[in-house]
Structures are given as structure tokens and as C-alpha cells.
């Protein structure tokens, strides 16, 4: 029997995995969730002996049941190849008493590579499987990392176009440069005069616009998404939680069935939700520690049960987490509401009309897997400095948020459960902020010169992704107002 997916807002809206991947967002505005979360079939002893590609197949075959073994293995082998600069794909580094899961060894030096390396292959196979003849237009909003990873994944992939919107003044220099220098005849990058939430809202509105969908079909196009609202993005992220636990077990750092914590820097809630799914699959996870920056909407939610986006939007040194509407939280709401699609739809309507909602006490009780914490920019910088001074290890600003939250958690609870901090980006991606944090003097203005200083301090080679940016020509320079996002898309696609 194939595992079916249904919308968080309508239990009658049921599709196969390939159809959920193709659509990205459900037609009713909901997100696709598996009707049940499968349990791992192999023992931890067996999983511990597998490499990343083999383990990825063991996890993904349970979710993507309408893909054949050959199809899925082909996607996996094309995704997790030599574009990663370590054979392990997701190495674990022990620093002090904690482990860092380094997810930044892919083509764009951020964790989004882990899922966006495989999504184009899943999507094109899903299109063939469902006899889709239209060209697929990947429409995506990014807070910095998804954009470049998606662009790199879909560049010149036959039968696709990709359009990425990003907040013009809300990403790092390197993040912006990575996007606006992207090659590929099917790629478009647009900076908006607004923040990430504006970009994400605009993209969702286009997905839900029936008139636009009709016009797209008339011109031979259909939308899909590369954001973590797409289940084809979320499932591959489950793999590294299983893999990192299996790695600790293989290295005899943990005993059989020993529970560990994961600390996850979190903005749109996709990364930590993948950890929650891994726990439901049988990975012995104790707490999922949700680390927020000063836009601490998730921290407040876990503290109070009330989600409230009606607050000042703060630009921080961890821009990929500068988010007030965490889209993937909707999936968790659905699960803690006992899979009640009516209740989920009602709460999401409150969010869109009032900017807030509150979960019931019964739902709050089901949030015990999670702990929230947050860090200011000052605390983030201090975390970078402390770990560099004490352990000679450089981390980026997002990982530093998680590092601070972890230390705070240990200090408050005295709990010494073995913990993995999910390290989501290379320090080279945010070189300016990292250099300021460690009090480096005379920081150069040029981002490549900053990278050279970082190399001297860290003795870690400048990643290929940063080397390639040096002197790369700007290929995308479109800026638009938020209200003009749809007009811009129609112009790019020459819609009649």
C-alpha cells in the first residue's frame, strides 16, 4: 500500500508522494503531511553500518512509496555526490562536551543543500510519473539560504524554471552575491523592498491564485515550490537526524537506545520538524531544543501556547532566521490537534486575519518534545568568541544562536544528556559578523578579503562556493515592490 499525503486543512485532499512533491502547496493553502509517520524498519546496528546514501534510501523509501527503488536510488546518488566536500556528507565534530552536525559541506555551504540537492531529481521524476507536460516553475521565497541552494539545484534542469524572491536588505553580502551571480538560462532572482515574511506571503498568494493558475496552464506552465513547505524538501532532512544518531552509535559514543538532544537554529520550522519526524520514526531523541534569534516568535509560542506575529521585525546577524511566520509550524499544529484538519484550518485563518492564534491546553501537552530558547545578537557574538577562544573552532551566527541556547539550557536544567548542535552554515557565509564577534581588527570591506582573513584564523580552506564568487559577474539585478511580485512573475514568464 502506498503512503498517502493529505492537506493539513482538508482531510479529503489526499495525494501520492509524487503528487505532493509536484504541487508543493496544497490547493486549499494547507501543507501536505503523511497520513502516518512510518517506523524505521532496520535496527540501529544495521543503520550504523550504512553510508549516507544507503541510509537516505532506507528513510526515503518509507515516505516516497510510489517511487521505484531504481528511481529513488538514482535521485539519491545524483544528489549526494562529489558536490559535497566530505565523503561523509554530514560529518559530526565533537567540540568540548557537545557534537556539531556540520550540514554545510555542499555546493552552497548551508544546510539547505542537504534537501535541495535531491529535490530537482525527485521533482522531474514525479513529473514524468504523473505525465505532466507543462514546464514546472519553481517559485520560492528565501531568507538567504534556500534561494541559492534551490537555484544551484535547478539551474538548467530541463523542463523547469526557477524564480526566487529575497528581501533586498535582509540577507548577508555573501548570500546576496551567491544568488545574483547565479548562472542558468532558466533562473530569475528578484530582490523585494520588504522582509522575508512579505516575500513568503506574496509567494503563497500566487500559489493560491486560481486565475493565475489558469493563465499559467494556458501558457504551458505550472507552479511548484522549493521551500520547506514542499514535502520533497522536508523528508530528505529527516535523514541527517537518523544518520547523526547512527554515527554516534557506530563510534560507541552512545549506548543502545540512549536518548540524545538536538539543538536546532530555527526560523521557518522545517529543520526541527524533520527532527520531530525522526523521533516519531523511532530515533531515541529526548528533547528538540528550538533556538531562535531576537525574532523569537517560536520561543514565545513554546512558552505560552500563543503564536503572535504582531511584533517588530528585527534584522539580526542570523538573517536566515529573521522570520515571523514559521510556515512549517502548521504541520506540527496538525499533529498536536490529533490530525484535526478543521481545527488546523481555523487556527491558520486566525493567523492570517488577526496575526495570532492560541492552541488548547490539550494541544500544549503534546509539545513536550520541544524546548524553546533564544539569543540576542550580543549573545550570539559572545558564543562565537567563546568557542573560538576555548576550542579553536569557528561557527557561523546561526549555529552560535543554537550554541548559546544549548549552554543556557544546561545552565538552567543541569541536564547533561549528550547533545548534537545542528550547524546550519559555514562561518564563511557570514564572515563579516564572525570576524566582528572574535574582535578581529581592521576587517576589510570586500567579502572575499574577509574570507581570506577567516582562512588565516581558522586554518580551514576557503570553500569552493566562496572562491567562485570572487569576481563573479552580477547576472540578476531586478528589484520590485512587494505588491508587484505577481506582475514580475508574469513578465518573466511572458504570460498573455
C-alpha positions in Angstrom: 0.0 0.0 0.0 1.3 3.4 -0.9 1.7 6.0 1.8 -0.8 8.8 1.1 -0.4 12.5 1.9 -3.2 14.8 2.9 -3.6 18.5 3.4 -3.4 19.9 6.9 -6.6 21.9 6.1 -8.8 19.2 4.4 -8.7 15.5 5.1 -10.4 14.7 1.8 -7.5 16.2 -0.1 -5.3 13.1 -0.5 -2.5 12.5 -2.9 0.5 10.3 -3.6 4.0 11.4 -2.6 5.0 12.3 -6.2 1.8 14.4 -6.5 2.5 16.2 -3.2 6.1 16.9 -4.4 4.8 18.2 -7.7 2.2 20.5 -6.1 4.4 21.8 -3.3 1.5 23.6 -1.6 -2.0 22.1 -1.4 -4.7 23.8 -3.4 -6.6 24.7 -0.2 -3.5 26.6 1.2 -2.6 23.7 3.5 0.6 21.7 3.6 0.9 18.0 2.8 1.6 15.6 5.6 1.9 11.8 5.6 -1.2 10.1 6.8 1.0 8.2 9.2 4.7 8.5 10.0 6.4 5.2 9.2 8.7 3.5 11.7 12.3 2.6 10.7 12.5 -1.0 9.5 16.2 -1.6 10.2 17.8 -1.8 13.6 20.3 0.9 14.7 23.1 -1.7 14.4 22.2 -2.1 10.7 21.8 1.7 10.1 25.1 2.4 11.8 26.9 0.4 9.2 25.5 2.3 6.3 26.9 5.3 4.5 24.8 8.5 4.0 23.4 7.4 0.6 22.4 3.9 1.8 20.8 5.3 4.9 19.0 8.0 2.9 17.4 5.2 0.8 16.2 3.4 4.0 14.5 6.5 5.2 13.1 7.9 2.0 11.7 4.6 0.7 9.3 4.6 3.7 7.9 8.1 2.7 8.1 8.1 -1.1 6.4 4.8 -1.7 5.3 5.5 -5.3 8.9 5.8 -6.4 10.6 2.6 -7.5 13.8 1.5 -5.9 15.8 2.4 -9.0 14.1 5.9 -9.3 14.9 6.7 -5.7 18.4 5.4 -5.7 19.1 7.4 -8.9 17.9 10.6 -7.2 20.0 9.9 -4.1 23.2 9.1 -6.0 22.9 12.2 -8.2 22.2 14.4 -5.1 24.9 13.2 -2.6 27.9 13.0 -4.8 31.2 14.9 -5.1 29.5 18.3 -4.9 29.9 17.7 -1.2 33.5 18.3 0.0 33.4 15.5 2.6 32.7 11.8 1.8 30.6 11.6 5.0 28.2 14.3 3.6 27.1 15.3 7.1 30.2 14.9 9.4 29.9 15.1 13.2 32.5 17.1 15.1 33.0 16.8 18.8 33.9 20.2 20.4 34.1 20.2 24.2 31.1 18.2 25.5 28.9 18.7 22.6 28.7 17.4 19.0 28.3 19.7 15.9 26.5 18.2 13.0 28.1 20.0 10.1 25.5 20.4 7.3 27.4 23.0 5.3 29.7 20.9 3.1 27.5 21.1 0.0 27.6 23.4 -3.0 26.2 26.5 -1.3 27.8 25.9 2.2 24.5 25.8 4.0 22.2 23.0 5.3 19.6 23.7 2.6 21.9 21.7 0.2 21.0 18.6 2.1 17.5 18.7 0.7 17.8 20.9 -2.3 20.4 18.7 -3.9 17.8 16.0 -4.3 14.6 17.9 -4.8 15.1 18.7 -8.6 15.6 15.0 -9.2 12.6 14.0 -7.2 10.5 16.7 -9.0 11.5 15.8 -12.5 10.8 12.1 -11.9 7.5 13.0 -10.2 6.5 15.0 -13.3 7.3 12.1 -15.7 5.4 9.7 -13.3 2.3 11.9 -13.5 2.5 12.6 -17.2 3.0 16.3 -16.6 3.6 18.1 -19.9 3.7 21.7 -18.6 7.0 23.3 -17.7 7.4 23.4 -13.9 8.1 26.9 -12.4 9.7 26.7 -9.0 8.5 29.8 -7.1 10.4 30.4 -3.9 10.9 33.0 -1.2 14.2 32.9 0.7 15.6 34.4 3.9 19.0 33.8 2.5 20.0 30.1 2.1 17.1 28.4 0.3 17.4 30.7 -2.6 20.9 29.9 -3.6 20.6 26.2 -2.9 17.4 26.0 -5.0 19.0 28.0 -7.8 22.0 25.8 -7.8 19.9 22.6 -7.8 17.5 23.7 -10.6 19.9 25.7 -12.9 19.5 24.4 -16.4 17.4 21.4 -15.3 15.3 20.6 -18.4 11.5 21.3 -18.1 11.9 23.7 -15.2 12.3 27.4 -14.5 13.1 28.9 -11.1 12.1 32.3 -9.7 13.5 33.4 -6.3 12.4 36.4 -4.2 14.6 37.6 -1.4 14.5 40.6 1.0 16.9 43.1 -0.7 18.3 44.4 2.7 17.7 41.3 4.7 20.4 38.9 3.7 24.2 38.8 4.1 26.6 40.1 1.4 27.7 36.6 0.5 24.1 35.3 0.4 23.0 38.0 -1.9 26.1 37.6 -4.1 25.6 33.9 -4.3 22.1 34.5 -5.7 22.6 37.4 -8.1 25.6 35.8 -9.8 23.7 32.5 -10.4 24.1 31.2 -13.9 21.4 29.3 -15.8 19.1 30.3 -18.6 16.1 29.2 -16.5 16.9 31.2 -13.4 15.5 34.5 -12.2 16.3 36.3 -8.9 14.3 39.3 -7.6 15.1 41.5 -4.5 11.9 42.8 -2.9 11.6 46.1 -0.9 10.3 44.2 2.2 11.2 41.4 4.5 11.2 37.6 4.2 7.6 37.4 5.6 6.5 39.7 2.8 8.2 37.6 0.2 6.8 34.3 1.7 3.2 35.8 1.8 3.5 37.0 -1.8 4.6 33.6 -3.0 1.8 31.8 -1.1 -0.8 34.2 -2.6 0.4 33.4 -6.1 0.2 29.6 -5.3 -3.4 30.1 -4.1 -4.4 32.4 -7.0 -6.8 30.4 -9.2 -6.8 33.0 -12.0 -3.0 32.9 -12.2 -3.0 29.1 -12.2 -5.4 29.2 -15.2 -3.3 31.7 -17.0 -0.2 29.6 -16.3 -1.7 26.4 -17.7 -2.8 28.3 -20.8 0.8 29.2 -21.3 2.2 25.7 -20.6 3.4 26.3 -17.0 2.6 25.1 -13.5 3.9 26.2 -10.1 5.8 24.1 -7.6 7.8 25.0 -4.6 11.4 24.5 -3.3 10.6 25.9 0.1 10.3 23.5 3.0 6.5 23.7 2.6 7.3 21.0 -0.1 7.3 17.5 1.4 10.1 16.7 -1.0 12.3 19.2 0.9 11.2 18.0 4.4 11.7 14.2 4.1 15.4 14.4 3.0 16.1 16.5 6.1 14.9 13.6 8.3 17.9 11.6 7.0 20.6 13.5 8.8 18.9 13.1 12.2 18.9 9.4 11.7 22.4 9.4 10.3 23.9 11.5 13.1 22.4 9.3 15.8 23.6 6.2 13.9 27.1 7.7 13.7 27.3 8.3 17.4 26.2 4.7 17.9 28.8 3.4 15.5 31.5 5.4 17.2 30.4 3.9 20.6 29.7 7.5 21.9 26.2 6.3 23.0 24.8 3.0 24.1 21.8 1.1 22.6 18.6 3.2 22.9 20.3 6.0 24.7 18.4 9.3 24.2 20.1 12.4 23.0 19.1 16.1 22.5 19.2 18.0 19.2 19.6 21.8 19.3 18.3 23.4 16.1 18.6 27.1 15.0 15.1 27.7 13.7 13.2 30.2 11.6 10.7 28.5 9.3 10.5 25.4 11.5 11.3 22.9 8.7 14.6 21.7 10.0 13.4 21.0 13.6 10.2 19.4 12.3 12.3 16.9 10.4 13.9 16.1 13.8 10.4 15.6 15.3 9.6 13.2 12.4 12.8 11.3 13.1 11.7 10.9 16.7 8.3 9.6 15.6 10.1 7.1 13.4 11.9 5.6 16.4 15.2 7.6 16.7 15.8 7.9 20.5 15.5 11.6 20.9 15.0 13.2 24.3 14.4 17.0 23.6 14.3 19.0 20.4 15.7 22.4 21.5 14.3 25.2 19.3 16.9 28.0 19.1 15.6 31.4 18.0 17.2 34.8 17.4 15.6 38.1 18.5 12.6 37.4 16.3 11.6 35.0 19.0 8.1 34.2 17.8 8.7 30.4 18.3 10.2 30.8 21.7 7.2 32.7 22.8 4.9 30.1 21.3 6.5 27.3 23.3 6.4 29.4 26.5 2.8 30.4 26.2 0.9 28.3 23.6 0.2 31.5 21.7 1.6 32.3 18.3 1.7 36.0 17.6 3.4 37.6 14.6 2.2 41.1 15.6 5.5 42.5 16.6 8.5 44.4 15.3 10.5 42.6 12.6 14.2 42.7 13.7 17.2 42.4 11.3 19.8 40.3 13.0 23.2 38.8 12.4 21.5 35.5 11.8 19.3 36.6 8.8 18.1 33.1 7.7 16.1 33.1 10.9 14.6 36.5 10.6 11.1 35.2 10.2 7.8 35.9 12.0 5.6 33.4 10.1 7.1 29.9 10.5 5.3 28.0 7.8 6.2 24.5 8.8 4.7 25.0 12.3 1.4 24.3 10.6 2.4 20.7 10.2 3.1 20.4 13.9 -0.2 22.1 14.8 -2.0 19.5 12.7 -0.2 16.7 14.6 -0.9 18.0 18.1 -4.5 18.7 17.1 -5.0 15.0 16.7 -4.8 15.5 12.9 -8.0 17.6 13.0 -7.9 19.5 9.7 -10.9 21.7 10.6 -9.1 22.9 13.8 -5.8 23.4 11.9 -7.6 25.4 9.2 -9.4 27.5 11.8 -6.1 28.4 13.6 -4.3 29.2 10.3 -7.3 31.5 9.4 -6.8 33.3 12.7 -3.1 33.8 11.9 -3.9 35.3 8.5 -6.7 37.5 9.7 -5.6 38.5 13.2 -1.9 37.7 13.1 -2.1 35.3 16.1 -3.7 32.1 17.4 -3.7 30.1 20.6 -3.6 26.3 21.0 -5.7 24.5 23.5 -4.2 23.1 26.8 -4.6 19.6 25.4 -2.5 20.6 22.4 0.1 22.2 24.6 0.6 19.0 26.4 1.8 17.4 23.2 4.6 20.0 22.8 6.7 18.3 25.5 9.2 17.1 22.9 10.2 20.7 22.4 12.1 23.3 24.5 12.5 26.9 23.3 15.4 29.3 23.8 16.7 32.5 22.2 19.8 34.6 21.8 20.4 38.3 21.2 23.0 39.4 18.6 25.4 40.2 21.5 24.9 36.7 23.0 25.4 35.2 19.5 28.7 37.1 19.1 29.8 36.0 22.5 29.1 32.4 21.7 31.3 32.6 18.6 34.1 34.2 20.5 33.9 31.7 23.4 34.1 28.6 21.3 36.9 30.1 19.1 38.9 31.1 22.2 38.4 27.9 24.1 38.2 25.3 21.4 39.8 26.9 18.3 36.6 26.1 16.4 34.8 28.7 14.2 31.0 28.7 13.9 28.6 30.9 12.0 26.0 33.2 13.5 23.0 30.7 13.2 25.0 27.9 14.8 26.0 30.3 17.5 22.4 31.1 18.4 22.0 27.3 19.0 25.2 27.2 20.9 24.1 29.9 23.3 20.7 28.3 23.7 22.3 25.0 24.5 24.5 26.5 27.2 21.6 28.3 28.6 19.5 25.1 28.7 22.3 23.2 30.5 22.8 26.0 33.0 19.1 26.1 33.8 18.4 22.4 34.0 21.8 20.8 34.9 20.8 18.2 32.4 23.9 16.6 30.8 22.2 14.5 28.1 24.5 14.1 25.1 23.6 16.7 22.6 24.0 17.5 18.9 24.0 21.1 17.8 22.8 21.3 14.2 25.3 23.5 12.4 23.5 25.0 9.5 26.0 27.2 7.7 29.7 27.7 7.2 31.3 30.7 9.0 32.5 31.8 5.6 28.9 32.6 4.7 28.7 35.3 7.4 32.4 36.2 7.5 31.8 39.9 8.5 29.7 39.0 11.6 32.1 36.2 12.6 35.2 38.4 12.4 33.4 41.1 14.4 32.5 38.6 17.0 36.1 37.5 17.6 37.2 41.1 17.8 39.3 41.0 14.7 40.6 44.5 13.9 40.7 46.1 10.5 38.1 44.0 8.9 38.2 44.6 5.1 35.0 45.8 3.3 35.3 43.2 0.5 33.7 39.9 1.3 36.4 37.8 -0.4 39.1 39.7 1.5 37.1 38.9 4.7 37.2 35.2 3.7 41.0 35.4 3.4 41.3 36.7 6.9 39.0 34.0 8.2 41.1 31.4 6.5 44.2 32.6 8.3 42.4 32.5 11.6 40.7 29.1 11.1 43.2 27.2 9.0 40.2 25.9 7.1 40.4 26.3 3.3 38.1 28.9 1.7 35.2 26.8 0.4 34.8 26.5 -3.4 31.5 28.2 -3.2 33.2 31.4 -1.9 36.2 31.1 -4.2 33.8 31.1 -7.2 32.1 34.3 -6.0 35.3 36.3 -6.3 34.9 38.5 -9.5 31.7 36.6 -10.5 29.6 38.9 -12.7 26.2 40.1 -11.4 23.6 38.4 -13.6 20.4 39.4 -11.8 19.6 43.0 -10.7 15.8 43.1 -10.6 14.2 44.9 -7.6 10.5 45.1 -7.1 7.9 46.3 -4.6 6.0 43.6 -2.7 2.8 44.5 -4.5 4.5 44.0 -7.8 5.7 40.4 -7.2 3.0 38.8 -9.3 3.4 41.3 -12.1 7.1 40.5 -12.1 6.5 36.8 -12.4 4.0 37.3 -15.3 6.6 39.4 -17.1 9.3 36.8 -16.6 7.1 34.1 -18.0 5.6 36.3 -20.8 2.1 35.4 -19.7 -0.6 36.7 -22.0 
